[in-house]
Amino acid sequence: MNVFWHQRDLRLPDNRGLAAAAAEDTVLPVYVVDTDVLGKVGKRQRSFFLAGVRELKRAYRRRGSDLLVRTGAAEEALADVVDAHDADRVVYNDHYRPARRNRQRRVGEAVPTTSVTDLLLVDPAALDTRYENHSRFYDDWQAHRKLPPADTPADDALADVADDTPVPSVESDIDLPPAGYDAARERWETFLADGIETYNDTRDDMRAAVERPVGAVSRLSPYIAAGMIGIRELWRDASERHAAVGGNAQRNVEKYRYELSWREQNYHLLSHNPDLLTANYKSFPNPIQWENDPDQFAAWKRGETGYPLVDAGMTQLNEEGYIHNRPRQNVASFLTKHLLIDWREGARYFTAQLVDHDPASNYGNWQWTASTGTDSVDVRIFDPVAQMDKYDDGADYVTEYVPELRGVPPEQIVDWPTLSADERASLAPDYPAPIVDRNDAYERAQRVFETALGKR
């Protein structure tokens, strides 16, 4: 008998470790509630994740088996399961966050183990250890064969066990999406039917993001982050669609496939740079002179900066545990450039608030936006006024999340940070004035980063 140890892979279909365990022998599935690991994400994601564990347990029971739930240190819990069931080994999928790597190492010291690459389409070890930008990474990554989805184990390959241990519950302060593979698959089917063939055209369309949130983009990120749907399943379906369509539809589908490579690169970074979550990836000859003003940081977190696109993004984050990618980039840029607050502060706040928090994507993208990561541009600064003018000129997204600005003409919402104090007071007296001057903050950020780079 093999034990399969579920971690962030809460599904039976397209689970390479589970399939490998079942191909050799009867498989006994186990999930270990390790409070140290779960404590590294926010309550919202913990709640969603544990709901996914309950759905996984139901899925096993429907197949005549069960998911054993244990609590404590993984190495001790799994060693007890191996001994109790006279199992040969523990099989698991490789994970790359340092805390999970350390836990996997301790398990390997306690019991015989086998691990496989499941989280990604391409094993980071198959690629070079370092790439100067995403284009170079993509060229290498794209050349590697992508495996098909792993087979779901047959019912008779699953151990005939029953386990009444309850899965803990964590209360969330927001409504969460339904958890589990079936919910993930339903959302993916919705996007395949009404989104993937227009994805490149709508992914930055903020009006579309409000009118049809699943369609303008996939909104699959919570499920991918929790491993409730397999990445090879997504790649296969997207690739089949790509081959079946032509013209503009094919270009749109290709863009979706391309975006998956960014997640792959972030995990490649984390795999080869375990300190990605704590240290600048890029080397600076001089320290970055962060301001780290606590009042400005608090205003940013509340969505009260006086920059409408930034505030709408932060409000969406606080209310939904999710933030659309375009404002996600803008709020991160605004914090690290206009406010000069250390990217690690923002990344930690995202970790606490996001339902779709993914350690590699969260910290890798924060570093990219903060100009401390892999971006080939020395100092990238998003102008929140120009960005709103380009992507939300009708103020559809902003007024969805900033009610104080409803009724204000869209062109004046776009220009809000540049209006006079009297104009702002007459248009929306309850909405805050900008906490920094747009031009001064931009120039200060340019100066600080160029100094850190040794260019001034």
C-alpha positions in Angstrom: 0.0 0.0 0.0 1.1 3.6 -0.8 0.1 6.6 1.2 -0.7 9.7 -0.9 -0.1 12.9 1.0 -2.4 15.7 -0.2 -1.0 19.3 0.2 -2.0 22.1 -2.1 -3.5 19.6 -4.6 -7.0 19.1 -3.5 -8.4 17.0 -6.4 -8.5 13.5 -7.8 -8.4 14.3 -11.5 -5.0 15.3 -13.1 -3.1 14.7 -9.9 0.3 13.2 -10.9 1.4 12.1 -7.4 -1.9 10.4 -6.7 -1.9 8.7 -10.1 1.7 7.5 -9.6 0.8 6.1 -6.1 -2.3 4.3 -7.5 -0.4 2.9 -10.5 1.9 0.9 -8.2 -0.5 -0.3 -5.5 -3.6 0.5 -3.4 -3.4 4.1 -2.4 -4.4 5.5 1.0 -5.1 9.3 0.8 -4.1 11.5 3.8 -4.3 15.2 4.5 -2.4 16.6 7.5 -3.7 19.8 9.1 -0.4 21.5 10.0 -1.3 24.8 11.7 2.2 26.2 11.2 1.9 25.9 7.4 -1.7 27.0 7.3 -0.9 30.0 9.5 1.3 31.4 6.8 -1.8 32.5 4.8 -4.8 34.6 5.7 -8.0 33.4 7.3 -9.9 33.8 4.1 -7.7 31.5 2.2 -7.5 29.0 5.1 -11.3 28.9 5.1 -11.5 28.3 1.4 -8.7 25.8 1.5 -10.3 23.7 4.3 -13.6 23.8 2.5 -11.7 22.3 -0.4 -10.4 19.5 1.9 -14.0 18.8 3.0 -15.0 18.5 -0.7 -12.1 16.2 -1.4 -13.2 14.0 1.5 -16.7 13.8 0.0 -15.2 12.9 -3.4 -13.2 10.0 -1.9 -16.3 8.8 0.0 -18.3 8.8 -3.2 -15.8 6.4 -4.6 -16.0 4.0 -1.6 -12.8 5.2 0.1 -12.1 8.2 2.4 -9.5 10.9 3.1 -7.7 10.4 6.4 -7.4 13.7 8.2 -4.6 14.0 10.8 -3.4 17.0 12.8 0.1 18.0 13.8 3.6 17.8 12.4 3.4 16.1 9.0 6.4 13.8 9.6 4.9 12.4 12.8 1.3 12.1 11.5 2.4 10.4 8.3 4.8 8.0 10.1 1.9 7.0 12.3 -0.3 6.3 9.2 2.5 4.3 7.6 2.9 2.2 10.7 -0.8 1.7 11.3 -1.5 0.5 7.7 1.8 -1.2 7.0 2.3 1.1 4.0 5.4 1.0 1.9 5.9 4.7 1.2 4.5 8.2 1.1 4.0 9.7 -2.3 3.5 13.4 -2.7 3.7 16.3 -5.2 6.6 18.6 -5.0 5.9 22.1 -3.6 8.4 25.0 -3.6 7.7 27.4 -0.8 10.6 27.1 1.8 8.2 26.1 4.6 6.7 23.3 2.5 10.1 22.2 1.3 11.3 21.9 4.9 8.2 19.9 5.8 8.8 17.6 2.8 12.4 17.1 3.9 11.4 16.2 7.4 8.8 13.7 6.1 11.5 12.2 3.9 13.7 11.7 7.0 10.9 9.9 8.8 9.5 7.6 6.2 10.3 6.3 2.6 9.0 8.9 0.1 8.6 9.5 -3.6 7.8 12.9 -5.1 6.8 14.1 -8.5 6.3 17.4 -10.4 2.6 18.2 -10.4 2.2 21.9 -9.7 3.8 23.0 -13.0 3.8 22.1 -16.6 7.6 22.1 -16.8 9.8 21.0 -13.9 12.0 23.9 -12.9 15.0 21.6 -12.7 14.7 21.0 -16.5 15.4 24.7 -17.2 18.3 27.0 -16.7 18.7 28.3 -13.1 18.4 32.0 -14.1 16.8 34.1 -16.9 17.3 37.8 -17.4 13.7 38.4 -18.4 10.4 36.6 -19.2 11.0 36.4 -22.9 14.1 34.3 -22.5 12.3 32.1 -20.0 9.3 31.7 -22.2 11.4 30.6 -25.2 13.0 27.8 -23.2 9.8 26.9 -21.4 7.7 26.7 -24.6 10.2 24.3 -26.2 9.5 21.7 -23.5 6.8 19.1 -24.0 3.7 19.6 -21.8 2.4 16.4 -20.3 -1.3 15.4 -20.7 -3.5 15.3 -17.6 -2.8 12.5 -15.2 -5.4 9.7 -15.0 -7.9 9.7 -12.2 -7.3 6.5 -10.1 -9.9 3.8 -10.5 -12.2 3.3 -7.5 -10.7 -0.1 -6.8 -7.2 1.4 -6.5 -8.4 3.4 -3.5 -8.1 2.0 0.0 -11.2 0.7 1.6 -11.1 2.9 4.7 -13.4 5.1 6.7 -12.3 8.1 8.8 -14.7 10.2 10.9 -12.1 12.8 11.8 -13.7 16.2 11.0 -11.9 18.8 8.9 -11.5 22.0 10.9 -13.4 25.1 10.0 -12.1 28.7 9.8 -14.6 31.6 9.7 -14.1 34.0 6.9 -15.1 37.7 7.0 -16.2 37.6 3.4 -18.3 35.4 1.1 -16.1 32.8 -0.5 -16.5 31.0 -3.9 -17.7 27.4 -3.7 -14.7 25.1 -3.1 -13.5 21.9 -4.7 -12.8 20.4 -8.1 -16.4 20.4 -9.3 -16.7 24.1 -8.6 -13.4 24.8 -10.4 -14.4 22.7 -13.4 -17.7 24.6 -13.6 -16.0 27.9 -13.6 -13.5 26.7 -16.2 -16.4 25.5 -18.4 -18.0 28.9 -18.2 -14.8 30.6 -19.3 -14.3 28.1 -22.1 -17.8 28.9 -23.3 -17.8 32.6 -22.9 -14.4 34.1 -22.5 -11.3 32.3 -23.7 -11.8 33.2 -27.4 -12.0 36.9 -26.5 -9.5 36.8 -23.6 -6.8 39.1 -25.0 -9.5 41.6 -26.0 -11.2 41.7 -22.6 -8.5 40.9 -20.0 -7.8 44.6 -19.3 -11.3 45.9 -20.1 -12.5 47.1 -16.7 -16.1 47.6 -17.9 -16.1 43.9 -18.9 -14.6 43.0 -15.5 -17.6 44.5 -13.8 -20.3 43.2 -16.3 -19.1 39.6 -16.6 -16.3 38.9 -14.2 -16.0 35.2 -15.3 -15.6 35.7 -19.0 -13.6 38.9 -19.2 -11.0 36.8 -17.4 -11.2 33.2 -16.0 -11.3 34.0 -12.3 -9.8 30.6 -11.7 -6.9 31.8 -9.6 -8.4 30.7 -6.2 -8.8 27.2 -7.6 -5.4 27.0 -9.2 -3.7 28.4 -6.1 -5.4 25.7 -3.9 -4.7 22.9 -6.5 -8.5 22.3 -6.9 -7.9 21.9 -10.7 -4.8 20.6 -12.5 -2.7 22.8 -14.6 -2.3 20.1 -17.3 -6.1 19.9 -17.6 -6.2 23.6 -18.3 -3.4 23.5 -20.8 -5.0 20.6 -22.6 -8.4 22.2 -22.9 -6.9 25.6 -24.0 -4.6 23.9 -26.5 -7.5 21.9 -28.0 -9.4 25.1 -28.4 -6.4 26.8 -29.9 -6.1 24.1 -32.5 -9.8 24.2 -33.2 -10.2 28.0 -33.9 -8.4 30.5 -36.1 -7.9 34.2 -36.6 -8.6 36.5 -33.8 -10.1 33.7 -31.6 -6.9 31.8 -31.9 -4.8 34.8 -30.9 -7.0 35.3 -27.8 -6.6 31.7 -26.8 -2.9 31.9 -27.3 -2.7 34.9 -25.0 -4.4 32.8 -22.2 -1.8 30.0 -22.7 1.0 32.6 -22.7 -0.3 34.0 -19.3 0.1 30.6 -17.7 3.8 30.9 -18.4 4.1 33.8 -16.0 2.9 31.5 -13.2 5.5 28.9 -14.3 8.3 31.5 -14.3 7.4 32.7 -10.8 7.6 29.1 -9.5 10.9 28.7 -11.4 12.1 31.7 -9.5 11.0 30.4 -6.2 12.4 27.0 -6.9 15.9 28.4 -7.6 15.7 31.3 -5.1 14.1 30.2 -1.8 14.6 33.8 -0.4 12.3 35.3 -3.1 9.7 36.0 -0.4 12.1 38.0 1.7 15.0 39.4 -0.3 15.3 41.5 -3.5 15.9 39.3 -6.5 17.9 42.0 -8.2 21.2 43.2 -6.7 21.4 46.9 -6.0 24.8 48.6 -5.3 23.0 51.0 -2.9 20.1 50.4 -0.6 16.6 51.5 -1.7 15.6 54.4 0.5 12.1 53.3 1.4 9.9 55.9 3.1 7.6 53.4 4.8 5.2 56.0 6.1 2.7 54.2 8.4 -0.1 56.6 7.8 0.2 56.4 4.0 0.4 52.6 4.3 -2.8 52.5 6.3 -4.6 54.8 3.7 -3.4 52.4 1.0 -4.8 49.4 2.8 -8.1 51.1 3.4 -8.4 52.3 -0.2 -8.3 56.0 0.7 -5.3 57.3 -1.3 -7.3 59.8 -3.4 -6.3 57.9 -6.6 -9.5 56.3 -7.8 -8.1 53.3 -9.6 -5.9 52.4 -6.7 -8.7 52.8 -4.2 -11.1 50.8 -6.3 -8.6 48.0 -6.5 -7.9 48.0 -2.7 -11.6 48.0 -2.0 -12.2 45.0 -4.3 -9.4 43.3 -2.4 -10.8 44.0 1.0 -14.4 43.2 0.1 -13.8 40.1 -2.2 -10.4 38.7 -1.4 -9.6 39.1 -5.1 -8.3 41.9 -7.2 -8.3 42.1 -11.0 -4.9 42.0 -12.5 -4.8 45.5 -14.0 -5.6 47.3 -10.7 -3.5 44.6 -8.9 -0.4 45.9 -10.8 -1.4 49.5 -10.2 -1.9 49.2 -6.4 1.4 47.5 -6.1 3.2 50.1 -8.2 1.5 52.9 -6.3 2.7 51.5 -3.0 6.3 50.8 -4.0 6.8 53.9 -6.2 4.5 56.7 -5.4 4.5 56.0 -1.7 8.0 54.3 -1.5 6.8 51.6 0.8 8.8 48.4 0.8 7.2 45.7 -1.5 7.4 43.1 1.3 4.8 45.1 3.3 2.4 45.0 0.4 3.0 41.4 -0.4 2.3 40.5 3.2 -1.0 42.4 3.2 -2.0 40.6 0.0 -1.1 37.3 1.6 -3.5 38.1 4.5 -6.4 39.3 2.3 -6.3 37.2 -0.9 -8.3 34.0 -1.4 -6.1 33.3 -4.4 -2.8 33.9 -2.7 0.0 31.9 -4.3 3.4 32.3 -2.8 5.3 32.3 -6.0 2.9 34.5 -8.0 2.3 36.9 -5.2 5.9 37.6 -4.3 7.3 37.2 -7.8 4.8 39.7 -9.2 5.3 42.1 -6.3 9.1 42.0 -7.0 8.5 42.5 -10.8 6.2 45.5 -10.1 8.6 47.0 -7.5 11.5 46.8 -9.9 13.4 44.5 -7.6 12.6 41.4 -9.7 13.1 40.0 -13.2 11.7 43.0 -15.2 14.2 44.1 -17.9 13.1 47.8 -17.3 15.2 49.4 -14.6 12.4 51.5 -13.0 8.9 50.7 -14.0 6.3 53.1 -12.7 2.6 52.8 -13.4 0.9 56.1 -13.7 -2.6 55.5 -12.1 -4.1 58.4 -14.0 -2.9 57.3 -17.4 -3.8 53.7 -16.5 -7.4 54.6 -15.6 -7.7 56.7 -18.8 -6.6 53.8 -20.9 -8.4 50.9 -19.2 -11.4 52.4 -17.3 -12.1 55.8 -19.0 -15.9 55.3 -18.3 -15.1 54.8 -14.6 -17.2 51.6 -14.6 -14.8 49.7 -12.4 -14.0 52.6 -10.1 -17.6 53.5 -9.4 -18.4 49.9 -8.8 -16.0 50.0 -5.8 -15.8 53.7 -4.8 -19.4 54.8 -4.2 -18.4 58.3 -3.2 -17.5 59.0 -6.9 -20.8 57.8 -8.4 -22.4 60.7 -10.2 -19.1 62.4 -10.9 -18.4 62.7 -14.7 -16.0 59.9 -15.7 -13.5 62.3 -17.2 -13.2 64.1 -13.9 -12.8 60.8 -12.0 -10.0 59.9 -14.3 -8.3 63.3 -13.7 -9.1 63.4 -9.9 -5.5 63.6 -8.7 -4.9 66.5 -10.9 -8.0 68.6 -10.1 -7.8 71.5 -7.7 -8.9 71.1 -4.1 -12.0 73.2 -4.8 -13.1 71.1 -7.7 -12.7 67.9 -5.7 -14.7 69.3 -2.8 -17.5 70.4 -5.0 -17.7 67.1 -7.0 -17.3 64.5 -4.2 -16.8 66.0 -0.7 -16.6 62.6 1.0 -13.9 61.2 -1.2 -10.3 61.9 0.0 -7.8 64.2 -1.6 -4.6 62.6 -3.1 -2.2 61.7 -0.3 0.8 62.4 -2.5 1.3 64.7 -5.5 1.3 62.7 -8.7 4.3 64.4 -10.3 6.4 64.8 -7.2 5.9 61.2 -6.2 6.8 60.0 -9.7 10.0 62.0 -9.8 11.0 61.0 -6.2 10.5 57.3 -7.1 12.6 57.7 -10.2 15.4 59.4 -8.2 15.4 56.9 -5.4 15.6 53.8 -7.6 18.2 55.3 -10.0 20.3 56.1 -6.9 19.9 52.6 -5.6 21.0 51.3 -9.1 24.0 53.6 -9.0 22.8 55.7 -11.9 22.8 59.0 -10.0 
